[in-house]
């Protein structure tokens, strides 16, 4: 598995170079809309094509769960979960916070995760049974003991606003009882930052597997906890996630569950 993760890291860096080069000359007229406020560009699509091509060489028998649908082939044992450009809206607007997120599932369980943030040249990664790293340096979640000493991250819904009112109540509570709340615009980056201790916790809903699979795994390998809003384990495909230090996870869930039905 170590050899595989090294190959995946190199692939993400190669594709990251392509993405950052395109960012310097991106033309907004080439934006496409998958849905309301759900944007995609040729960069997302071409980046995914490059990733799929490279990952097929690394694990030929693996299938894919990919955001842009470049490949819909599923594997019996292994499947790659790919977000070629997590933070497309940031990318389109010239905000340099976006990432590549890749996880490898074995029989439905994540065994490898890589999140690469090309603008900072930071690669966060972990494999099953080992610690988490950023650019070969060991990382761990924060040892902060309570929410009132924590910096938290979240994301805002951009197309399904049915639960907006109760979500705003959750945001209000965390704003009033923490060091602050940040919205980076890339769930994979948020999770990576929890893993390395920059954030103590992250929560969001309306997410997809490719947004969270790699980052959530890295948080766990870095000593953190991950769950859905109920405190269960349906966070990869369940469209909601809480990732944090072990010290504040229960406290975060209590606040969320107070308003979230």
Secondary structure, DSSP 8 states (H G I E B T S, - for coil): -HHHHHHHHHHHHHHHHHHHHHHTT--GGG-EEEETTEEE-HHHHHHHHHHHHHHHHHSTT-EEEETT-S-----SSEEEEEEEEETHHHHHTT----EEEEEEEETTEEEEEEEEETTTTEEEEEETTS-EEETTEEE------SGGG-EEEE---SS--TTHHHHHHHHHHHHHTSSEEE--S-HHHHHHHHHTTS-SEEEEES--HHHHHHHHHHHHHTT-EEE-TTSSSTTSSSSEEEEE-TTTHHHHHHHHHHH--
